[in-house]
Amino acid sequence: MDHKIKILADYASKHLRGVKPWELRKNDRNYKEGDFITFVVVTNRNTPTGMTYRRKIIDVFEGGVYGLQDGFCILTISNVVY
């Protein structure tokens, strides 16, 4: 499965530099290990910058435990460009 989601440029920069290999998201897309995410980089005004990049989901930590609200998840994403 390939998910297409928006991301602010500041956070995208951290992904691309390899310092943020995770993403906190509402789990409204039923994310699974092995799925791909195409990130669409947007400005603070939700305007697409024209930049996109793709990553693979390595792990999904689902909420409801350890203080993470139910319905949310932390996605561990690869640093490899797909």
HELIX and SHEET records of a PDB file:
HELIX    1   1 ALA A    9  ARG A   17  1                                   9    
SHEET    1   A 5 ASP A   2  LEU A   8  0                                        
SHEET    2   A 5 PHE A  36  VAL A  42  1                                        
SHEET    3   A 5 PRO A  48  GLU A  62 -1                                        
SHEET    4   A 5 PHE A  72  ILE A  77 -1                                        
SHEET    5   A 5 TRP A  22  LYS A  26 -1                                        
END                                                                             
